[in-house]
Amino acid sequence: MKTSFKQVLATAMVAIAMASAPAVAADKKKETADSVVTVYVSAHGGSSMAKKVNESHAEMEAAGWRFVGLDIHSENGDTEGAWITYTK
């Protein structure tokens, strides 16, 4: 699948804006190492990455964490996984 740099950049900007909106509206408490965590979800292993991301969101939400952002990890044009950041 070919995607232009402009499409990727536009998609990234929309994702950042959507992910940042709740953080801007949230109270301004200081973030510490104990209140932010980033987990890695692999795109390999036989099940879809979207399913793994949804499962991660459900587990983290049940434990009291709130989604902050998601960064896709790709190498040589192949999706390898994603880093997902949560905060308490």
Contacts in CASP RR format, 6 or more apart in sequence:
PFRMAT RR
TARGET T0000
AUTHOR 0000-0000-0000
METHOD contacts of the structure
MODEL  1
MKTSFKQVLATAMVAIAMASAPAVAADKKKETADSVVTVYVSAHGGSSMA
KKVNESHAEMEAAGWRFVGLDIHSENGDTEGAWITYTK
15 70 0 8 1.000
19 67 0 8 1.000
19 68 0 8 1.000
19 69 0 8 1.000
19 70 0 8 1.000
22 66 0 8 1.000
23 68 0 8 1.000
23 87 0 8 1.000
31 87 0 8 1.000
34 88 0 8 1.000
35 87 0 8 1.000
35 88 0 8 1.000
36 68 0 8 1.000
36 85 0 8 1.000
36 86 0 8 1.000
36 87 0 8 1.000
36 88 0 8 1.000
37 65 0 8 1.000
37 85 0 8 1.000
37 86 0 8 1.000
37 87 0 8 1.000
38 83 0 8 1.000
38 84 0 8 1.000
38 85 0 8 1.000
38 86 0 8 1.000
39 56 0 8 1.000
39 60 0 8 1.000
39 83 0 8 1.000
39 84 0 8 1.000
39 86 0 8 1.000
40 73 0 8 1.000
40 81 0 8 1.000
40 82 0 8 1.000
40 83 0 8 1.000
40 84 0 8 1.000
41 49 0 8 1.000
41 52 0 8 1.000
41 53 0 8 1.000
41 56 0 8 1.000
41 81 0 8 1.000
41 82 0 8 1.000
41 84 0 8 1.000
42 49 0 8 1.000
42 52 0 8 1.000
42 80 0 8 1.000
42 81 0 8 1.000
43 49 0 8 1.000
43 79 0 8 1.000
43 80 0 8 1.000
43 81 0 8 1.000
43 82 0 8 1.000
44 80 0 8 1.000
44 81 0 8 1.000
49 79 0 8 1.000
49 81 0 8 1.000
49 82 0 8 1.000
53 70 0 8 1.000
53 82 0 8 1.000
53 84 0 8 1.000
56 84 0 8 1.000
57 67 0 8 1.000
57 84 0 8 1.000
60 67 0 8 1.000
60 84 0 8 1.000
60 86 0 8 1.000
61 67 0 8 1.000
64 88 0 8 1.000
65 86 0 8 1.000
65 87 0 8 1.000
65 88 0 8 1.000
66 86 0 8 1.000
66 87 0 8 1.000
66 88 0 8 1.000
67 84 0 8 1.000
67 85 0 8 1.000
67 86 0 8 1.000
68 85 0 8 1.000
68 86 0 8 1.000
68 87 0 8 1.000
69 84 0 8 1.000
69 85 0 8 1.000
70 82 0 8 1.000
70 83 0 8 1.000
70 84 0 8 1.000
70 85 0 8 1.000
71 82 0 8 1.000
71 83 0 8 1.000
72 79 0 8 1.000
72 81 0 8 1.000
72 82 0 8 1.000
73 79 0 8 1.000
73 80 0 8 1.000
73 81 0 8 1.000
73 82 0 8 1.000
73 83 0 8 1.000
74 80 0 8 1.000
74 81 0 8 1.000
END
